[in-house]
Amino acid sequence: MSHACAPSDPVSELYRSHHGWLYGWLRRKLGCSHQAADLAQDTYLRLLVSGRLPAPEQSRAYLTQIAKGLMVDLHRRRQLEAAYLDALAQLPEPQTPSPETRALVVETLLRIDALLDRLPGPVRETFLLSQFDGLTYGEIAARLSISVATVRKYMLKAALACHAALDDGPVVPASAR
């Protein structure tokens, strides 16, 4: 019995045509074949989830753009994990959290980082000055040349966004949009 060839799926065709090239490009950029393989697969997954396919002549540029965003996400994740591990190293042994707790904290930090990246610049800056630099609302208002009422409004907006992000599940980083 003969089997007729099924019509070509555009995503499958894109994968067959460009996966090897994308993997090689990522391997050169990352210096690690395992991470390159993971990010190449994640690139196609992101493409599938978006539901958008590039025009054939734009395929490599489009795949490169997605892959670059994923590399930025990977770099940010590494930076956050390293900062968290450095902070943990300062704790006495009995206070060190379990590996499961560490993983949950890193995931939460990544979600908050992605959320902050999506906030308007003045709201993000107000939140960071308050939470990380320890400035009072009056000091923030003076530094940013805005009113204390505006600082309160921005802080409320940032706090509500953080609360929603932590309740809603994964936050998609700006580089993935």
KOLSE-771787 format. One line per field, with one value per residue (C-alpha): x, y, z. Coordinates in nm, 4 decimals, decimal comma, padded with zeros to 6 digits. Layout:
// KOLSE-771787
x	c(X / ...)
y	c(Y / ...)
z	c(Z / ...)
// end
This chain:
// KOLSE-771787
x	c(00,0000 / 00,1482 / 00,1264 / 00,0623 / 00,2825 / 00,0997 / 00,1017 / 00,4028 / 00,3466 / 00,5036 / 00,6528 / 00,8008 / 00,9437 / 01,0929 / 01,2417 / 01,3921 / 01,5329 / 01,6853 / 01,7266 / 02,0828 / 02,1882 / 02,0194 / 02,1761 / 02,5217 / 02,4745 / 02,3635 / 02,6481 / 02,8999 / 02,7356 / 02,6922 / 02,9942 / 02,7841 / 02,6177 / 02,3611 / 02,2420 / 02,2422 / 02,0188 / 01,7829 / 01,7592 / 01,7105 / 01,4156 / 01,2842 / 01,3058 / 01,0763 / 00,8474 / 00,8213 / 00,7467 / 00,4684 / 00,3161 / 00,3182 / 00,1276 / 00,3230 / 00,5469 / 00,7976 / 00,8032 / 01,0509 / 01,3090 / 01,2907 / 01,3140 / 01,6693 / 01,6334 / 01,3109 / 01,4582 / 01,7674 / 01,5524 / 01,3672 / 01,6915 / 01,8582 / 01,5670 / 01,6036 / 01,9772 / 01,8993 / 01,6534 / 01,9194 / 02,1767 / 01,9326 / 01,8434 / 02,2116 / 02,2704 / 01,9733 / 02,0736 / 02,4329 / 02,3225 / 02,0881 / 02,3565 / 02,6006 / 02,3446 / 02,2883 / 02,6620 / 02,6534 / 02,4003 / 02,5035 / 02,4658 / 02,1455 / 01,9667 / 02,0484 / 01,7241 / 01,6641 / 01,7292 / 01,3509 / 01,3102 / 01,6036 / 01,4452 / 01,1134 / 01,2855 / 01,4809 / 01,1597 / 00,9854 / 01,2770 / 01,2648 / 00,8923 / 00,9350 / 01,2279 / 01,0167 / 00,7283 / 00,9513 / 01,0830 / 00,7251 / 00,6389 / 00,6622 / 01,0064 / 00,9023 / 00,6966 / 00,9849 / 01,2394 / 01,0169 / 00,9717 / 01,3435 / 01,4435 / 01,2035 / 01,2618 / 01,6313 / 01,7815 / 01,5641 / 01,4650 / 01,1597 / 00,8723 / 00,9862 / 01,3410 / 01,2119 / 00,9853 / 01,2777 / 01,5124 / 01,2602 / 01,1072 / 00,7580 / 00,5078 / 00,4837 / 00,1289 / 00,2717 / 00,5267 / 00,2385 / 00,0461 / 00,3492 / 00,4216 / 00,0616 / 00,0761 / 00,4024 / 00,2765 / -00,0478 / 00,1476 / 00,3829 / 00,0888 / -00,0885 / 00,2286 / 00,2824 / -00,0818 / -00,1154 / 00,1713 / 00,4624 / 00,5391 / 00,6670 / 00,9861 / 00,9857 / 01,2454 / 01,0021 / 00,7212)
y	c(00,0000 / 00,3386 / 00,6428 / 00,9797 / 01,2574 / 01,4855 / 01,8556 / 02,0262 / 02,1954 / 02,5450 / 02,5118 / 02,1704 / 02,3113 / 02,6072 / 02,3672 / 02,1375 / 02,4306 / 02,6289 / 02,4209 / 02,3108 / 02,6651 / 02,8038 / 02,5385 / 02,6151 / 02,9881 / 02,9413 / 02,6980 / 02,9573 / 03,2324 / 03,0285 / 02,8013 / 02,5098 / 02,2522 / 02,1532 / 02,5087 / 02,5706 / 02,2677 / 02,3802 / 02,7366 / 02,6206 / 02,4084 / 02,6941 / 02,9249 / 02,7002 / 02,6554 / 03,0342 / 03,0526 / 02,7933 / 02,9679 / 03,3050 / 03,1634 / 03,3905 / 03,2651 / 03,4819 / 03,5269 / 03,2731 / 03,5410 / 03,6668 / 03,3255 / 03,3475 / 03,7073 / 03,6191 / 03,3074 / 03,5067 / 03,7733 / 03,5130 / 03,3332 / 03,6591 / 03,7296 / 03,3827 / 03,4401 / 03,7655 / 03,5741 / 03,3087 / 03,5751 / 03,7532 / 03,4237 / 03,3473 / 03,6931 / 03,6609 / 03,3103 / 03,4200 / 03,7185 / 03,4982 / 03,2332 / 03,5051 / 03,6271 / 03,2693 / 03,2206 / 03,4979 / 03,3066 / 03,0751 / 02,7055 / 02,6381 / 02,9251 / 02,8053 / 02,7168 / 02,3785 / 02,3310 / 02,3309 / 02,6620 / 02,8082 / 02,7060 / 02,8647 / 03,1866 / 03,2086 / 03,1517 / 03,4243 / 03,6628 / 03,5964 / 03,6647 / 03,9912 / 04,0897 / 04,0266 / 04,2219 / 04,5184 / 04,5132 / 04,5589 / 04,8530 / 05,2081 / 05,3567 / 05,6100 / 05,3485 / 05,0985 / 05,3599 / 05,4740 / 05,1152 / 05,0370 / 05,3572 / 05,2700 / 04,8979 / 04,8647 / 05,2041 / 05,2579 / 05,6125 / 05,7695 / 05,8878 / 06,2487 / 06,1654 / 05,9842 / 06,2784 / 06,5199 / 06,2980 / 06,2389 / 06,5891 / 06,4542 / 06,4981 / 06,2662 / 06,1882 / 06,0662 / 05,8537 / 05,6966 / 05,6349 / 05,4730 / 05,2570 / 05,1380 / 05,0551 / 04,8607 / 04,6763 / 04,5755 / 04,4555 / 04,2494 / 04,0979 / 04,0112 / 03,8637 / 03,6381 / 03,5242 / 03,4790 / 03,2432 / 03,2963 / 03,6433 / 03,6617 / 03,8697 / 04,1701 / 04,0067 / 03,7250 / 03,9499)
z	c(00,0000 / -00,0918 / 00,1288 / -00,0251 / 00,1032 / 00,3426 / 00,2639 / 00,4179 / 00,7526 / 00,7420 / 01,0929 / 01,0103 / 00,6907 / 00,8778 / 01,1340 / 00,8706 / 00,6765 / 00,9618 / 01,2795 / 01,1988 / 01,1198 / 01,4351 / 01,6565 / 01,5133 / 01,5579 / 01,9206 / 01,9922 / 01,8727 / 02,0777 / 02,3963 / 02,3785 / 02,5008 / 02,2788 / 02,5441 / 02,6032 / 02,2293 / 02,1749 / 02,4516 / 02,3217 / 01,9629 / 02,0754 / 02,2909 / 01,9884 / 01,7885 / 02,0865 / 02,1208 / 01,7483 / 01,7828 / 02,0844 / 01,9085 / 01,6125 / 01,3776 / 01,1022 / 00,9210 / 00,5471 / 00,4017 / 00,3213 / 00,6830 / 00,8517 / 00,9817 / 01,0987 / 01,2807 / 01,4435 / 01,5415 / 01,7063 / 01,9139 / 02,0050 / 02,1119 / 02,3447 / 02,4937 / 02,5433 / 02,7270 / 02,9474 / 03,0156 / 03,1055 / 03,3386 / 03,5049 / 03,5624 / 03,7109 / 03,9465 / 04,0517 / 04,1127 / 04,3221 / 04,5233 / 04,5773 / 04,6877 / 04,9408 / 05,0616 / 05,1065 / 05,3693 / 05,5827 / 05,8647 / 05,7707 / 05,9735 / 05,7966 / 05,4446 / 05,2613 / 05,1012 / 04,7276 / 04,6690 / 04,8515 / 04,6602 / 04,3295 / 04,4310 / 04,5377 / 04,2103 / 04,0114 / 04,2120 / 04,1591 / 03,7851 / 03,7763 / 03,9654 / 03,7410 / 03,4307 / 03,5811 / 03,6660 / 03,3112 / 03,1865 / 03,4144 / 03,2777 / 03,3494 / 03,6162 / 03,8062 / 03,7959 / 03,9043 / 04,1921 / 04,3107 / 04,2911 / 04,4729 / 04,7520 / 04,7838 / 04,7009 / 04,7803 / 05,0877 / 04,9976 / 05,1570 / 04,9414 / 04,9978 / 04,8884 / 04,5797 / 04,4923 / 04,5189 / 04,3175 / 04,0358 / 04,0473 / 04,1070 / 04,3887 / 04,6890 / 04,5726 / 04,2409 / 04,4274 / 04,6240 / 04,3010 / 04,1352 / 04,4401 / 04,4491 / 04,0775 / 04,1241 / 04,4325 / 04,2595 / 03,9570 / 04,1781 / 04,3629 / 04,0362 / 03,8874 / 04,1859 / 04,1798 / 03,8034 / 03,7288 / 03,4925 / 03,3681 / 03,0112 / 02,9921 / 02,7621 / 02,5410 / 02,4662 / 02,3468)
// end
